[in-house]
Amino acid sequence: MKQIGAAVVGVGWCGGIRAETLASHPLVKELHLAEVREERLEEMEAKTRPSTATTDYRRLLERKGIDAVYISATPESLHFPMAKEFLQAGKHVFLEKPIAVTLDEADELIKLAKQKELKFTIGYSQRFNPKYAYVRRCIRDGTIGKPVSALVSRHITRGLGRKISGRIRLSPAAMESTHDLDFVLWCLEPAKPVRVYSQVNYGALRMESGSSGADIPDSQWCTVTLDSGLSFVVGGGWSLPPGYPNFSTTWIEMVGTEGAVFVDDSHKDVILNTVKQGMQLPLSTMPGEAVDHTYAGAMAPETVHFLEAVALDKPVLVTPAHARMVMELYIAADLSAERNLPVDLPLKSKSLEKAA
């Protein structure tokens, strides 16, 4: 069994899950961590006992023992420069979504990974949710016949919404619906998007911003037309009442000529009822609470998938080209919402991208 060296850059919420998963895996020969917050770095050192830990990720660039790097740093504007540096250093890279902030950046990373013959993938963790995998199988093996329509509606609490929208100015389509745009396109490949119409809705987050006037929508809905003729709808929002800290609810409908498949991924199947706090829904997948030796979400198996892809030279599930297509789609959706007009794909002009 070939063991490899792995590093995690940014060991906060998501990166912490990845670091703990890697620390206990037999394919990992050595683990290295990078985190700018010293207190969090010390906490993760105690949990994972890495070979090295640093507040400066650049110290990992030339370390020969590192084969694979997981970049979980925020804000998302850091994704491109960090990924570029590690690819240039000859490291295989797993990058949290989004792949970049602009299409030019995405293209540069994809080109660099190909030139260096390195594995490069993006963190679309819902592909590792067994419910989602089942929906795709029902489509791919013909169980529901020829696909006719698709709908995915995903909503998270406003606490998460404030956290995500507060670190970078990206829309609900870019930060929440991106998972579901990826999922539907994955289910229906090789079909590609040719047109999108999108609208945003305002409410709690704009009201909470008060005098600052932050232009943050509560939700965004996208209607996408594929070159196969099929159209689908994806909606995402981040202003649900608290419910519980990381509450996420998703509804999926896939309708075909011979049947349909429906998924309730609202995480209401486990209920805790105590005298002190009443009814609680303790488990979600955003990104997934630790439950002793396992996690509620899909990030742990996703982390292992990339580890095995590097160690065993297997293909990655999420290709960077597919992630770029998803990115172009949500950029077009933002343009559509801004102009209240449909937008055709591929985007014809760099000025359109800049306007987004």
Buried (B, 14 or more C-beta within 10 A) or exposed (E): EEEBBBBBBBBBBBBBBBBBBBBEBEBBBBBBBBBBEEEBBEBBBEEBEBBBBBEEBEEBBEBEBBBBBBBBBBEBBBBBEBBBBBBEBBBBBBBBBBBBBBBEBBBBBBEBBEEBEBBBBBBBBBBBBEBBBEBBEBBEEEEBBEBBEBBBBBBBBBBBBBBBBEEBBBBBBBBBBBBBBBBBBBBBEEBBBBBBBBBBBEBBBBEBBEEEEBEBBBBBBBBBBBEEEBBBBBBBBBBBEEBBEBBBBBBBBBBBEEEBBEBEBBBEEEEEEEEEEEEBBBBBBBBBBEEEEEBBBBBBBBBBBBBBBBBEEEEBBBBBEBBBBBBBBBBBBBBBBBEEEBBEBEBEEEEBBEEB
